[in-house]
């Protein structure tokens, strides 16, 4: 019988020294840590802990922010991915996430926030929506019960999470109250207490604010709007404040007659609006919100005409000229490598923002299920950033 080799004193020192083991493991990327959980109960308990996940995020942050490694692709009105490729890799070594651990296929992603996804299930018109939080990296999942209220109708459920500040997340629920002067109620859930606040906030808002289309940035939740003004919510101080939105056709390219679409998102603490115009000339503007929320300023103006001439297969048919050009995501970096991903006629194109250099082209094939229901150019494509993280749900 072959005798097992005795473990070295240094290995035993590491194995039984919790602090030393933690300092070693937090340096390992999440996808490899998930395999290391199988080594022992001790390692599994440590890697799965809330404190370890928070320490791991802090160690892998880049000047205060995590970096997305992929983009989930979804459709606004349907529950199946629009393309055979469910996500776009943003880095060469990205392992594309799969949401097959969500056993019920009738789900929809509503929002992504620093590694966590908010979504809901839906069966039929007679059943209520059921909401969930999940982490695609750890494949962990949690159902969320909304606050019990008989007042008004549900308008939106939003997710707020900053792993640099806390391992806990918040959920914001907005309801339209039965009032003639457009009053709303705002409810807050904390994962730390696993409860909804007993108190709620009543406020007024105009009809143009899209509470179902929000962005969490720098501790503040921002809502998109089709009007000239919108709202933002300071989560820590529980204060609602107004913020300006862009007037239609603000700084539009010469020759444009109308706006085609808007992108509303954030990256590395910067709030962005990406605007495309009609008639389509492959020019679009990306605006950034000022730090004091006083105005939007033009950050990037990108002209893709030369690129389209160099790649004639990327040009759109004339019949599709108003529908096939969408800004999917703006991704900032601390250097000069910030980029934008756009959708053009079944192709996702990644550009370097400063000089408009083409970085990658991803061929997309529309899934038969969505192709039969509605052409790609007439459905709303939604994109959700994916971060590799061990954050707990």
N, C-alpha and C positions, 0 to 999 in steps of 0.2 A: 504494500500500500504506500502510495506516494505521499510524503509529508508536505503539508502546506508550509510555505515560507513564512517565517515570523515577520511581522510588520516592524518597520524601522522606528526608532524612538522619535524621530522628527515627524513621521506620519501620525503617530499616536498623539503627539503634542498638538498637532493641528486638529485632529479629529475631536479631541476633548476640550479644546480651547474655543469657546463660542465666539468670542470677539475676533480672534485671529481667523477663524473659519469664515466669519462674515466678511471680513476685509478682503479675503481671497475671492469669495463667491460673487460679491457685488461687481467685480470687474468682468464677469463673464456675460456675454449677450443672452437675452431671454430665451431664445430658441434652444441654446445648449443647456441652460439651467433646467429647463423642463425635463431633459433626459437625466440630469444629475439627481433629480428628486427620487429616482428609483434606487439610488445607491443604498440608502438606509432611512429608517424612520426619522432619525435625527435631522438628516439633510432635508427630507421632505417637509418636516415641521418648520424648519428654519426658512426655507425658500418660499413656503406658502404663507408665511406670517405677514401681517400688515406692515409692521415696522421694517422688515427686510425689503418689501416691495417699494416702500418710500425711500429707503436708503439707496436702493438700486437705481431708482429714477434720478435721484440727486447726483449720483455718480456719473450717470450716462447723459446728463443734460449738457447742452452746448450753450454756454453763456446764458443760462437761465431758461432754456427752452429745449424741448425734445424735437427731433427731426422726423417727419413722416417718411415712411419707406415704401408706401403704396397708396393707391387711390381706389376705393370701392366705387363701382359704377351701379347706378340704380335709376329707376323710372318713377316719376312722381305719383302716378295713379295705379301702378301695378306692383305685384309682389314678387315677380321673378326678375332676375338680372336681364338687362336688355341685350347683352352680348354674351357670346360663348366664353369670352375671357372675362371672369367676374371682377378682376382688379388689374390695375396697371402698376407694374414695378417702377419705383423711382430710383432705385439703386441696383447695380448689377447683381449683388448677392442676395437680393430680397427673395424670401420664400413666400409666395403669394398665399395669403390667408384664405381659408375656406370656412364657410358658416354652416357646414353640414352637421355641427353639433347641436344646432337649433332644430330639434326633431320635427316641429310643426312647420311645413313649408309655406303656410299662409302668413307670412310676416313681411313687414316693411321697415327698413331702416329710416329713422327720422333725423338723426343727428349723430355726428362723431365729435368727441371732445378729448383730446390728449390720450388716446388709447382705449377709451370706452365707447361703446355704441348704445344709443337709445333707440328702441323700436317698439312696435306693437303687433299683436296678432289680430286678425279680423276674420270672422266666419260668415256671418250674414247680417242683414239689416236689423234683425230682432235681437242680436247679441251685442253686448258692450265690448269696446276695445279693451284689450288686456296689454299692459305695457311691461317692458323688460329692459334690463341693463345687462350687457355682456362684454367680455373681453375676448376678442378673437385670438389673441396670443395664447392665453392660458386655457381658452375654451370654457371659461366659467360663465355662469348664467344666473340671473336672479329676477324673479317676478316683482313688480312694483304695484302696490294697490294705491289707487288715487284717493284723495281725501273725500270722505263722505259729505256730500253737500247736495241739497235740494234746490240751491239757488242757481238759476240760469243754465247756460249751455257751455260745454267744454270748448275752448278755442285752441288751446295748444298745451303741449307738455315739452319742456326744455331741459337740457342737461348742462350743468356747470361743474367743471372739474379742472383743478390745477395741481398736478402731482408735485410741483416744485414747492408748494406752500403747505399742502396737507394730503394725506392718503385718502381722505374722505371726499365724497362728492355731494352735490345738491341737485335736487330736481325742482323746477319751477312749473307750477300749474296755473294757467290763466283761464278764467271763466267769464263769459259775458253775463252780467247780472240783468234781471228783469226790471230795467229802468229805462225811462224814455230819454234820458240824457247821456246815453252811451257810457255807462259805468261798468267797470270790470273788477274782478276779484283776483288777487295774486296770492297763491299758497306756496309754501316752501317746505321741502322734505330734506332731511339730513341723513346720510348713510351712517354717520357716527352714532346717532341716537336711534336710527331706524324708525323715525316717526315724523309726521307732519307737524309743523308748528301749530300750536293751539290758536294763535292769532293769525289774521290774514289782512292784506292791504287792499283797500278800495281806492280806485282811481278812475279818471276819465281819459279817454283816448279817441282819436279820430278814426274814421272808417278805413283809412288807407294803410294803417299799420298791420303788418303781417306777423302776428304772434307765432305762427307756425314756421317762421323762417328766421331763426335767431342765431347769433354768434357770441360765444363767450370769449372775452379777451381782457387781460389785465384785471381780473377780478370783477369785471362788469359784463352784464349780459345785454347785448344790443339786438334790437329787432329791426328788420328790413321794413321799408315802406314804399308804397307807390306814390306817395305825396311828397311835399317839401319838408315835412318834419316827421320825426319818429321819437321813440323813447329808448332809454337805457336804464338798467337797474343795477345799482351798486349793491352787490350781494352782502358784503360785510356790514355795511351801515344800513342796509335795507331802505335805500332811498331811490325813488324814481326821478329821473331828470330828462329834459328834452334834449334832442340832438338834431342838427340839420341834415337834410338829405339833398341830393343833387336835383336841380331843376331839369326837366326833360331837355335834351339837346345841348346841355352845358358843355362848351368847348368841343362841339362835334366837328369831325373832319369836314373840310370844304366839299360841297356837293352832296352831303348827306341830307336826307329828308325826314328821317325818323329814327328812333331807337329800335333796335331789333331785340336785344336781350341784355339782362344785367346779371353780373356775378356779385354775390355778397359773401365775404369770408374774411378770415384773418390768418396771419402767419407771423410767428415770432414777435407777437405783441403789436402788430400793425393791422389796422382795420382797412379792408380794401373794397372798392367797387370797380368791377370791370364792365365796361359798356361797349357793345358792338352796335353798328348802325346800318341802316338801309338807305339807298341801295348798297348791297354788299361790295366793298372794295378791298377787303382784307386789311383794313385798318381798324384798330380799336384802342381805347384809352383805359388806363388803370389809374384810379384815384385813390388817395390815402387820406384818412381822417387825421386832422391836426391833433396834437397831444392834448390841447385844451378844449377840444370839441367845438371850436369856433367855426370851422369850415372844412371842406374837402379840397385838396390840391392835387393837380395833375402830377403823378409820380412817373408813369411810363406812357409813351405813345409809340405803338408798334405798327410798322408797315410791313406786311408780309407779301406784297406784290412781287418783289424780286424772288423771294423763295418759291412762290407759286409758279413763276416762269421757269425756274430751274427744275421743278418737279411737276411737270404738266399733268401727271396722273392724280395730283392732289386738287386740281381745279374742279369746281362744282358745275354740274349741268345748269343751264340757264333756268330750267323750271324749278330748281331747288335754291335759287340764289337768295331767297329771303329766309330760309329755314335751316340751313346746314352748317352754321358757324356759331359755336358756343364756347365761351370761356369756361373751362371746367375747374381750374384751380390756379391760384397764385402762391408760389412757394418761395419764401425769402430765405436768404442765407446771410451769414455774418460778413462774407466777402462780396465778390462781384458775380457770384454764380447763381443769383436769384433766377427763377424760371417760371414760365407759365405753361399750362397744358390746355390746349384747345381741341375741340372736336370738329373735324371737317370731313363730311361725307364718308362715314364709317372708318375714319382714321383718327387716332389720338396723336397729336403732334406736340412735342415738348420743345420749347424755345428758351434760349438764354435771353433774359429780358434786356440787359444793357445794350447789346448789339444786334439782337434779333437773330442770333445764330441758331440754326436747327440742330437739336441734340439727338432726338429719337423720334421715330415714327412707328406707331403700333397699329397693325392691321386688326380691325374689329369686324367680326361677323355677327349679324343680328340673330338672336335666338328665334327659332321658328314660332314659338309661342307668341312673342311680341310682334313679329313680322306679320302674322296673320291678323292680329288685332288692330294694329295701327302702324303706318310707316314711321320710320325713325325720325324724320324731319318734323313730325307733328306731335311729338311727345316731349315732355320735359325731362331732360337728363339731369340727374342729381349725382353729385360726387361727394364722397366722405373720406377724409384723410385717415390713413391707418398708421398707427404708431406701435412698434413692438415694445410692450411694457408688461410688467408683472402686476400691475395695479389690481387690487382686489375689488370685487363687486359686492 
